[in-house]
Amino acid sequence: MRKTKIALITGATSGIGKATAQLFASHGIHVILCGRRQERLKELESQLSSMTQVHTLNFDVRNREQVLEQIESLPSPFSEIDILINNAGNAHGLDSIHEGSIDDWDAMIDINVKGLLYVSKAIIPKMIARNSGHIINIGSTAGKEVYPNGNVYCASKHAVDAINQGMRLDLNGKGIRVGAVNPGLVETEFSEVRFKGDTERAANVYRNFTPLLPSDIADIIWFAVTRPPHVNIADLTVMCLDQASSTIVNKK
């Protein structure tokens, strides 16, 4: 009987996904790294392969055909996924609803909502067949409240919150644990993507206070997946000490 667990992590090439892959690998979990940036995937694979078995899948979660084909193509040693980390996500723009870009809206809904669903659809049936599995959906404090100019991004993360709850209900009794981790401000490439490469504006988001780090969230994910089988961390929200809400941050 196979004892070593296999984890598939989307958005594995940076931020929370990368930190989670590194932590899992350090504990001997076999990891499937998924991402759009092939060079980064190969670099991370090289880094982690001395600790554990690693397989990479190069696809964009927005592309339904790619998602299904790539996951179906997994070789036998990686085909039985025990842990799914639905981490891939993005924010594009910080505009009022009447000034927002439709392209930005499409990107956030396609990645944050539809991408999560595509990956889950490819993996859940096999978990059901084995009566075993653990799904962690990475949400956001933006899925718990709405802030000015956050409109569609917040809507996409509220959808993740609803999907997480729906998954937990629908998979009850099937041996699959389902939970969400909802971080506040984490210092990653998130703001650089949101502000479309404006590194100064992105850096300012994290100045004059101590934000969460990707490793902080990875630690929480590790805690969740290592609880006894009867324990399910259903929904967890985490912020740094200086953050009270999406708009209230104690900057010195």
Phi, psi and chi 1 to 4 in degrees:
 res  aa     phi    psi   chi1   chi2   chi3   chi4
   1 MET       -  132.3 -175.2  176.4  179.6      -
   2 ARG   -68.5  130.2  177.9  171.1   57.9   84.4
   3 LYS  -105.2  -34.8  -67.3 -177.3  179.3  179.2
   4 THR   -72.7  129.0  -56.2      -      -      -
   5 LYS   -84.0  154.9  -70.0 -169.1  173.9 -177.9
   6 ILE  -117.8  129.1  -62.7  167.9      -      -
   7 ALA  -119.2  134.0      -      -      -      -
   8 LEU  -106.5  128.2 -175.3  143.8      -      -
   9 ILE  -124.1  119.8  -56.3  166.6      -      -
  10 THR   -88.6  155.3   64.4      -      -      -
  11 GLY    60.9   42.3      -      -      -      -
  12 ALA   -84.3   -4.8      -      -      -      -
  13 THR   -89.1   -3.6   58.2      -      -      -
  14 SER  -159.1  169.2   64.8      -      -      -
  15 GLY    55.2 -134.9      -      -      -      -
  16 ILE   -62.5  -40.9  -66.9  168.0      -      -
  17 GLY   -61.1  -45.4      -      -      -      -
  18 LYS   -65.2  -44.7 -177.5  176.7 -178.8  179.7
  19 ALA   -62.3  -38.2      -      -      -      -
  20 THR   -67.1  -42.4  -57.9      -      -      -
  21 ALA   -60.6  -43.0      -      -      -      -
  22 GLN   -64.1  -42.5  -69.5  168.2  -31.8      -
  23 LEU   -68.3  -45.0 -176.2   57.5      -      -
  24 PHE   -59.2  -45.8  -82.2   19.3      -      -
  25 ALA   -61.9  -38.0      -      -      -      -
  26 SER   -64.5  -21.4   72.7      -      -      -
  27 HIS   -99.5    8.9  -72.4  -79.0      -      -
  28 GLY    84.1    5.7      -      -      -      -
  29 ILE   -67.7  133.6  -59.0  -69.4      -      -
  30 HIS   -75.8  133.1  -65.0  176.3      -      -
  31 VAL  -120.8  140.3  -68.7      -      -      -
  32 ILE  -108.7  113.1  -57.9  165.1      -      -
  33 LEU   -94.3  123.3  -50.0  173.8      -      -
  34 CYS  -117.3  136.4  -55.2      -      -      -
  35 GLY  -175.4  169.8      -      -      -      -
  36 ARG   -86.7  -24.4  -65.8  177.2  -66.4  107.5
  37 ARG   -98.5  100.0  -65.1  170.0  -73.4 -165.5
  38 GLN   -59.4  -42.5  179.1   67.0   10.8      -
  39 GLU   -60.7  -42.5  -72.5 -174.0    8.3      -
  40 ARG   -67.6  -37.4  -71.5 -162.8 -176.8 -169.3
  41 LEU   -59.6  -46.9  -77.3  173.2      -      -
  42 LYS   -65.1  -38.9  -71.1  -59.2  178.9 -174.9
  43 GLU   -63.2  -43.8 -178.8 -178.5  -15.7      -
  44 LEU   -69.5  -38.4 -173.1   56.7      -      -
  45 GLU   -58.4  -44.9  179.1 -176.9   25.6      -
  46 SER   -61.8  -39.0  176.3      -      -      -
  47 GLN   -67.6  -39.0  177.7 -168.5  128.3      -
  48 LEU   -92.5  -18.5  -58.0 -175.3      -      -
  49 SER   -66.9  -15.7   57.3      -      -      -
  50 SER   -77.4  -14.0   62.5      -      -      -
  51 MET  -105.2  -29.2  -65.6 -175.6  -80.8      -
  52 THR  -160.6  177.7 -168.9      -      -      -
  53 GLN   -82.6  134.8  -68.2 -174.9   29.1      -
  54 VAL  -130.5  139.0 -178.4      -      -      -
  55 HIS  -133.3  142.5 -172.6   79.0      -      -
  56 THR  -115.0  146.6   64.5      -      -      -
  57 LEU  -128.9  120.9  -66.1  177.7      -      -
  58 ASN  -101.0  100.8 -179.1 -147.5      -      -
  59 PHE  -156.2  163.7   63.7   82.8      -      -
  60 ASP  -102.0  123.8 -172.6  -29.1      -      -
  61 VAL   -61.2  -17.7  -64.1      -      -      -
  62 ARG   -71.2  -20.6  -72.0  177.4  -74.2 -170.3
  63 ASN   -94.7  102.2 -171.7  -45.3      -      -
  64 ARG   -58.4  -43.9  178.1  172.7   58.4 -176.6
  65 GLU   -63.3  -44.4  -71.6   72.5   24.2      -
  66 GLN   -59.7  -46.4  -83.1 -171.8    6.3      -
  67 VAL   -57.1  -52.5  169.6      -      -      -
  68 LEU   -66.1  -41.5  -61.1  176.8      -      -
  69 GLU   -66.7  -44.9  -72.4  172.3    5.9      -
  70 GLN   -65.9  -44.0  -72.5  -74.4  -54.8      -
  71 ILE   -69.3  -36.5  -67.6  175.6      -      -
  72 GLU   -65.8  -25.8 -172.8   61.2   33.1      -
  73 SER   -80.8   -2.6   76.0      -      -      -
  74 LEU   -57.6  133.0  -75.2  167.4      -      -
  75 PRO   -67.9  160.5   23.9  -32.4      -      -
  76 SER   -49.5  -43.7  179.3      -      -      -
  77 PRO   -62.9  -17.4  -21.9   33.7      -      -
  78 PHE  -116.8    6.4  -70.4   93.4      -      -
  79 SER   -79.5  -20.8   61.5      -      -      -
  80 GLU  -101.2   93.3  -66.7 -173.7   -0.9      -
  81 ILE   -83.3  123.4  -64.1  161.6      -      -
  82 ASP   -90.1  -35.8  -58.9  -71.0      -      -
  83 ILE  -129.0  126.5  -57.5  166.0      -      -
  84 LEU  -113.5  121.7  166.7   59.2      -      -
  85 ILE  -107.4  101.5  -50.5  -63.6      -      -
  86 ASN   -82.1   85.7  -85.9  -41.4      -      -
  87 ASN  -105.5  -27.2  167.1   71.4      -      -
  88 ALA   -56.2  129.7      -      -      -      -
  89 GLY  -169.6  169.2      -      -      -      -
  90 ASN  -162.2  160.0   74.0  109.3      -      -
  91 ALA  -126.3  136.7      -      -      -      -
  92 HIS  -126.9  114.8  -73.6  -91.5      -      -
  93 GLY    79.8  161.5      -      -      -      -
  94 LEU  -142.2   73.5 -170.4   63.8      -      -
  95 ASP  -122.9  154.1  -55.6  -58.6      -      -
  96 SER   -64.2  159.8   59.3      -      -      -
  97 ILE   -61.1  -34.1 -165.8   73.4      -      -
  98 HIS   -83.2  -11.2   56.1  -75.1      -      -
  99 GLU  -111.2    1.5  -64.3  174.5  -35.8      -
 100 GLY   -70.7  156.5      -      -      -      -
 101 SER   -90.6  129.1  159.5      -      -      -
 102 ILE   -62.9  -35.7  -67.3  176.1      -      -
 103 ASP   -60.8  -41.2  -72.2  -19.8      -      -
 104 ASP   -63.7  -42.6  -73.0  -12.0      -      -
 105 TRP   -59.9  -46.0  -63.6   -9.5      -      -
 106 ASP   -59.9  -43.9  -76.9  -16.5      -      -
 107 ALA   -61.2  -43.7      -      -      -      -
 108 MET   -68.9  -42.6  -71.9 -176.1  -79.5      -
 109 ILE   -69.8  -41.5  -68.3  168.6      -      -
 110 ASP   -65.5  -39.5  -72.8  -11.8      -      -
 111 ILE   -84.4  -53.4  -65.2  171.3      -      -
 112 ASN   -69.8  -32.9  -62.9   -9.9      -      -
 113 VAL  -107.5  -63.0 -177.1      -      -      -
 114 LYS   -66.3  -39.0  -67.1  165.9   70.0  177.1
 115 GLY   -61.5  -43.6      -      -      -      -
 116 LEU   -59.9  -41.6 -177.3  151.8      -      -
 117 LEU   -66.8  -42.6  -71.3  169.6      -      -
 118 TYR   -60.1  -48.1  -64.8  157.5      -      -
 119 VAL   -63.6  -44.3  173.8      -      -      -
 120 SER   -62.0  -41.9  -60.1      -      -      -
 121 LYS   -60.8  -34.4  177.0   66.4  172.8  176.2
 122 ALA   -73.4  -23.1      -      -      -      -
 123 ILE  -109.7  -37.5  -68.6  170.5      -      -
 124 ILE   -58.0  -43.3  -71.3  174.0      -      -
 125 PRO   -55.5  -37.1  -28.6   37.4      -      -
 126 LYS   -72.1  -31.6  -68.3 -178.0  179.4  179.3
 127 MET   -65.7  -41.7  -73.1 -176.6  168.8      -
 128 ILE   -61.7  -42.0  -68.9  174.1      -      -
 129 ALA   -61.8  -31.5      -      -      -      -
 130 ARG   -93.4   -5.8  -61.7 -163.8  -49.1  -85.0
 131 ASN    56.3   41.3 -163.3   44.8      -      -
 132 SER  -163.3  142.7  175.6      -      -      -
 133 GLY   158.9  166.5      -      -      -      -
 134 HIS  -144.7  125.3 -162.3  156.6      -      -
 135 ILE  -117.0  127.0  -58.7  167.2      -      -
 136 ILE  -116.0  118.3  -59.9  -71.7      -      -
 137 ASN   -99.7  124.6  -62.9  -55.3      -      -
 138 ILE   -87.9  110.2  -55.8  -58.7      -      -
 139 GLY   -98.6 -137.3      -      -      -      -
 140 SER  -170.1  157.4  169.5      -      -      -
 141 THR   -60.8  -22.1   52.3      -      -      -
 142 ALA   -68.0  -12.4      -      -      -      -
 143 GLY   -90.9   -1.0      -      -      -      -
 144 LYS  -112.8  -16.3  -57.7  -64.3 -175.4  179.2
 145 GLU  -152.4  169.2   59.2 -177.2   -9.0      -
 146 VAL  -121.1  137.9  178.9      -      -      -
 147 TYR  -123.3  159.2   53.2   83.8      -      -
 148 PRO   -55.0  133.7  -26.7   35.9      -      -
 149 ASN    69.5    6.2  -60.7  -34.2      -      -
 150 GLY   -91.9  -12.1      -      -      -      -
 151 ASN   -10.5  -79.0   43.6   75.2      -      -
 152 VAL   -73.4  -36.1  175.3      -      -      -
 153 TYR   -61.1  -47.0  174.2   67.6      -      -
 154 CYS   -60.9  -40.2  -67.8      -      -      -
 155 ALA   -60.7  -40.9      -      -      -      -
 156 SER   -65.6  -36.3   73.0      -      -      -
 157 LYS   -80.1  -27.1  -73.8  -59.1 -174.5  177.3
 158 HIS   -64.6  -35.5  -86.0   69.2      -      -
 159 ALA   -64.2  -41.1      -      -      -      -
 160 VAL   -59.9  -41.4  171.6      -      -      -
 161 ASP   -60.6  -43.9 -174.6   49.2      -      -
 162 ALA   -67.7  -40.9      -      -      -      -
 163 ILE   -63.6  -41.4  -68.9  165.8      -      -
 164 ASN   -59.0  -45.4  179.5   67.7      -      -
 165 GLN   -64.7  -42.4  -65.9 -179.5   55.6      -
 166 GLY   -63.1  -41.3      -      -      -      -
 167 MET   -58.8  -45.4  -84.8 -171.7 -173.0      -
 168 ARG   -63.0  -38.6 -166.0  166.5   61.4 -109.4
 169 LEU   -68.2  -48.2  -65.4  171.5      -      -
 170 ASP   -69.3  -28.5  -68.2  -13.6      -      -
 171 LEU   -97.8    4.0  -62.3  176.7      -      -
 172 ASN   -59.8  132.6 -177.9 -110.0      -      -
 173 GLY    86.6    1.4      -      -      -      -
 174 LYS  -108.7   11.3  -59.4 -173.0 -175.0  -57.1
 175 GLY    77.8   13.6      -      -      -      -
 176 ILE  -113.7  124.6  -58.7  170.1      -      -
 177 ARG   -85.3  139.0  -66.5 -171.8  -78.7 -179.8
 178 VAL  -133.4  129.1  178.6      -      -      -
 179 GLY  -153.7  164.3      -      -      -      -
 180 ALA  -125.5  146.3      -      -      -      -
 181 VAL  -116.8  125.0  177.1      -      -      -
 182 ASN  -117.6   93.8  -56.8  -73.2      -      -
 183 PRO   -82.2  153.9   -7.8   24.3      -      -
 184 GLY   -87.8 -134.2      -      -      -      -
 185 LEU   -72.1  113.9  -72.5  161.2      -      -
 186 VAL  -119.6  129.7 -174.5      -      -      -
 187 GLU   -77.4   98.2 -170.2  167.8    8.1      -
 188 THR  -139.2 -163.6   65.3      -      -      -
 189 GLU   -79.5    1.6  -64.0  175.3    0.2      -
 190 PHE   -50.5  -52.6  175.7   89.5      -      -
 191 SER   -71.6  -31.4  -69.2      -      -      -
 192 GLU   -64.4  -38.1 -170.4  170.9  -23.5      -
 193 VAL   -69.1  -45.4  172.5      -      -      -
 194 ARG   -57.5  -41.1  162.9  167.9  -94.2  178.0
 195 PHE   -97.0   17.3  -60.8  130.5      -      -
 196 LYS    55.5   48.6  -56.0  178.9 -177.0 -177.4
 197 GLY    89.2    0.9      -      -      -      -
 198 ASP   -77.7   88.6 -173.6  -22.5      -      -
 199 THR   -65.9  -33.1   54.1      -      -      -
 200 GLU   -67.0  -45.6  178.9   59.5   25.5      -
 201 ARG   -64.3  -38.8 -171.3  179.1  179.3 -169.6
 202 ALA   -65.2  -44.0      -      -      -      -
 203 ALA   -63.4  -32.8      -      -      -      -
 204 ASN   -65.5  -26.1 -169.3   54.6      -      -
 205 VAL   -58.7  -34.5  172.0      -      -      -
 206 TYR  -106.2   10.7  -52.7  107.8      -      -
 207 ARG   -83.4  151.1  -75.4 -163.5  179.3  114.8
 208 ASN    66.2   22.3  -58.0  -40.7      -      -
 209 PHE  -160.6  172.0   75.3  106.0      -      -
 210 THR  -105.6  103.2  -55.6      -      -      -
 211 PRO   -78.2  171.6   31.3  -34.5      -      -
 212 LEU   -66.8  155.8  -64.7  168.1      -      -
 213 LEU  -110.7  155.8  -61.6  174.7      -      -
 214 PRO   -53.8  -36.1  -28.4   36.3      -      -
 215 SER   -65.0  -29.4   56.7      -      -      -
 216 ASP   -63.4  -43.1  -64.1  -37.5      -      -
 217 ILE   -71.8  -37.6  -52.1  -54.3      -      -
 218 ALA   -59.7  -40.5      -      -      -      -
 219 ASP   -59.8  -41.2  -76.2  -19.3      -      -
 220 ILE   -67.9  -41.4  -69.5  167.5      -      -
 221 ILE   -60.8  -43.8  -66.3  168.8      -      -
 222 TRP   -61.0  -43.0  178.7 -110.3      -      -
 223 PHE   -58.1  -45.6  175.8   81.0      -      -
 224 ALA   -62.1  -43.4      -      -      -      -
 225 VAL   -80.9   -9.1  -58.4      -      -      -
 226 THR  -106.2   10.7   54.3      -      -      -
 227 ARG   -71.1  158.9  -66.6  -49.2   84.7 -152.2
 228 PRO   -55.8  153.0  -23.8   33.0      -      -
 229 PRO   -55.3  -25.1  -26.0   35.0      -      -
 230 HIS   -86.3   -1.7   69.4  -73.6      -      -
 231 VAL  -105.9  127.0  176.7      -      -      -
 232 ASN  -125.4  117.8 -178.8   48.5      -      -
 233 ILE   -79.1   99.0  -52.5  -64.4      -      -
 234 ALA   -75.5  -37.0      -      -      -      -
 235 ASP  -163.7  122.0 -169.9   71.3      -      -
 236 LEU  -135.7  129.3 -171.9  152.9      -      -
 237 THR  -112.2  133.1  -61.7      -      -      -
 238 VAL  -136.1  131.5   55.6      -      -      -
 239 MET  -129.8  161.4  -67.3 -179.7  -82.3      -
 240 CYS   -74.2  166.2   66.1      -      -      -
 241 LEU   -58.5  -35.5  178.1   62.1      -      -
 242 ASP   -82.4   -2.8  -74.1  -42.5      -      -
 243 GLN  -108.3  126.5 -177.3  177.8   10.7      -
 244 ALA  -105.6  -26.6      -      -      -      -
 245 SER  -160.4 -177.8   74.3      -      -      -
 246 SER   -62.3  -26.5  -66.8      -      -      -
 247 THR  -112.2   -7.6   56.1      -      -      -
 248 ILE  -111.8  105.0  -60.4  174.6      -      -
 249 VAL  -131.2  128.4 -179.0      -      -      -
 250 ASN   -81.5   93.9  177.9   40.0      -      -
 251 LYS   -96.9  129.7  -68.3 -160.9  172.4 -169.4
 252 LYS   -78.1      -  -80.6   76.8  169.5  177.6
